[in-house]
Amino acid sequence: MNEQNAIEQVAIFRNTRDVIKAEEACANACIKVAVIPTPREHSTDCGMALRIPNAHVNTFKEVMYEKNIKYALFVNDPDRST
């Protein structure tokens, strides 16, 4: 599955504090995200990640830049079992 056909993307963060800050910033910007366990293939020290619908990815990136929150973004393949 390529990025254009993906239903959602996953943002991973360095720590739990950044996840919470990102989730709050997204809520304030009316971006629908979901807190999920970090997928095994993208394991980090932080066990939480955010799932972002593709329709909101560009806005998500803008908000993270404005808030200076560092993250890594990956395409989430819904056909792959986690």
JOWOTA-V618441 format. One record per residue. RES is the residue in three letters. SS is DSSP state (H for helix, E for strand, C for the rest). PHI is phi in whole degrees, -180 to 180 (999 if undefined). D_FIRST is the distance of its C-alpha to the first C-alpha in Angstrom with 2 decimals. Layout:
# JOWOTA-V618441
RES&SS&PHI&D_FIRST / RES&SS&PHI&D_FIRST
This chain:
# JOWOTA-V618441
MET&C&999&0.00 / ASN&C&-97&3.77 / GLU&H&-61&6.80 / GLN&H&-66&8.30 / ASN&H&-93&6.45 / ALA&C&-67&6.63 / ILE&C&-81&9.89 / GLU&E&-154&11.47 / GLN&E&-127&12.12 / VAL&E&-120&14.60 / ALA&E&-105&17.72 / ILE&E&-112&19.84 / PHE&C&-131&23.50 / ARG&C&-73&26.43 / ASN&C&-155&28.48 / THR&H&-63&29.02 / ARG&H&-58&31.23 / ASP&H&-66&28.50 / VAL&H&-62&26.23 / ILE&H&-65&29.20 / LYS&H&-62&30.04 / ALA&H&-66&26.51 / GLU&H&-62&26.44 / GLU&H&-65&29.91 / ALA&H&-63&29.08 / CYS&H&-66&26.12 / ALA&H&-61&28.48 / ASN&H&-65&31.07 / ALA&C&-96&28.68 / CYS&C&60&27.53 / ILE&C&-100&23.90 / LYS&C&-80&22.59 / VAL&E&-129&21.17 / ALA&E&-131&21.35 / VAL&E&-79&22.67 / ILE&E&-135&20.77 / PRO&E&-65&21.37 / THR&C&-62&19.67 / PRO&C&-57&16.78 / ARG&H&-55&18.26 / GLU&H&-71&15.90 / HIS&H&-123&17.10 / SER&C&-57&20.64 / THR&C&-136&23.37 / ASP&C&-66&27.00 / CYS&C&-89&26.13 / GLY&C&-88&24.81 / MET&E&-119&23.55 / ALA&E&-144&20.64 / LEU&E&-116&19.77 / ARG&E&-98&16.87 / ILE&E&-123&16.59 / PRO&E&-63&15.26 / ASN&H&-54&13.57 / ALA&H&-63&16.78 / HIS&H&-111&18.85 / VAL&H&-63&17.19 / ASN&H&-64&19.60 / THR&H&-65&22.54 / PHE&H&-57&21.60 / LYS&H&-60&21.65 / GLU&H&-62&24.99 / VAL&H&-66&26.50 / MET&H&-64&25.61 / TYR&H&-64&27.18 / GLU&H&-61&30.23 / LYS&H&-91&30.73 / ASN&C&56&30.12 / ILE&C&-104&27.72 / LYS&C&-83&25.67 / TYR&C&-158&22.11 / ALA&E&-127&18.84 / LEU&E&-114&15.59 / PHE&E&-131&12.23 / VAL&E&-73&8.87 / ASN&E&-97&9.28 / ASP&C&-89&6.88 / PRO&C&-66&9.42 / ASP&C&-79&8.93 / ARG&C&-90&10.14 / SER&C&-77&13.88 / THR&C&-112&15.79
